[in-house]
């Protein structure tokens, strides 16, 4: 079975590349810390595949997060501290997984890669 993690990033915020990268990294790490050790073992043995995808709005980000939760997938929503680019409490991205690629693709398989 193939495993992966996806990170969905809000494009309406127009984050600079460095800020976007850090937010995606925060989401990835937070989701990994919440993931079952057996799933992590499989994911790590396959190279820890990660894909960063675009979403247009906060509402869209939350919609995919709820769909992921309904399938029992780990999620990690990131809200910014507001020290640099965006206001404090701004939700920037969400990580889904790592988990079975087939489960994650049911939700995010149609989204465009960043």
N, C-alpha and C positions, 0 to 999 in steps of 0.2 A: 504494500500500500504506500502511496506517495503522500507526504505531509508537507504543509506549508503554512506560512503566516501571511496575512495581508494587512496593510496599513492604509486606511482611507483618510485622505487629506482634503480639507475644505479649500476649494479653489477661489471662493468668493473673498477670502481674506487677503489674497495676493501676497502671501508671505515671501520674504526674500529667501533665496536658496539655503543660506546657512540656518536661518530660523526654522524653515520647513524641515530640514534634515534633523535638527535637534529634536523637534517635536515628534517626528516619526520614530526617532531612537527612543525617546521617553516611552512612547506607546508600546514599542516592541519589548523593551525590557520589562515594563509593568505587566504585560500579558504573560510573558515567560515566567515571571515570579508567581503567577496564579495558575499555571498549567500543571497538570498531573505528571509525575515523574516518568511514568511509562510512555506517555505521549512525547515528552521531551527527549527521551532516549531514542525513539524512532526518528524524530525530526532531526536531531543532531547527527545521527548515523547517516542520514541522507544529505547532509550539507547545510541544514538550517535555511531552506528556501524562504525568501521573503519577497513580497511584491508590493510596491506602493502604487495605489490607485487613486484616481480623482473622483471627488464628489463635489457637487455644485454649492450645496447649502448646508447649514446646520440641521435643518429638518431632514434632509436626505441622509446625513451621517447618522442621526438618531434612528431613522427608519431601518437602516442596515444593521445597526447595533441591536435593535429589538428582534429582528429576524434571526440574527446570530444566536442571541440568548434563547430564543424559542427552540432552536435546534441543539441546545446544550453546549454551545461553543463558548470558550473563554473570550471575554472582551476587556479592553482597557481604554477608557475614554480619558483624553488628556485635556485639562484646562490650564491655561497659561497663568503664570504669576503676575504678568503685566509689567515686568521690569524693563522691557525693551520695545517691542514692535506693536503689540496689541494690548487692549485693556485687560486688567486683572479679571480673571474668571472666564475669559473667552475660550470656548471649546474649539480646539484646533484639529484634532484627529482622533481616530480610534483604531486600535489593533484588534484583529479577529484571529484567534488561534495563537499558536500553532495547533493544527489538528489535521485530520484527513482532508486532502485536497478536494475530494469529491463533495464533501459536506460544505466546505467553504465556497466552492464554485457555484453551488446552488443559489447562493446569495449574491456573490460578487463577480461571477464569471463573465458578465456582460459589461462590466465597467472598464474604462480606458486606463491604461498604464500611464503613470506620470512621466 
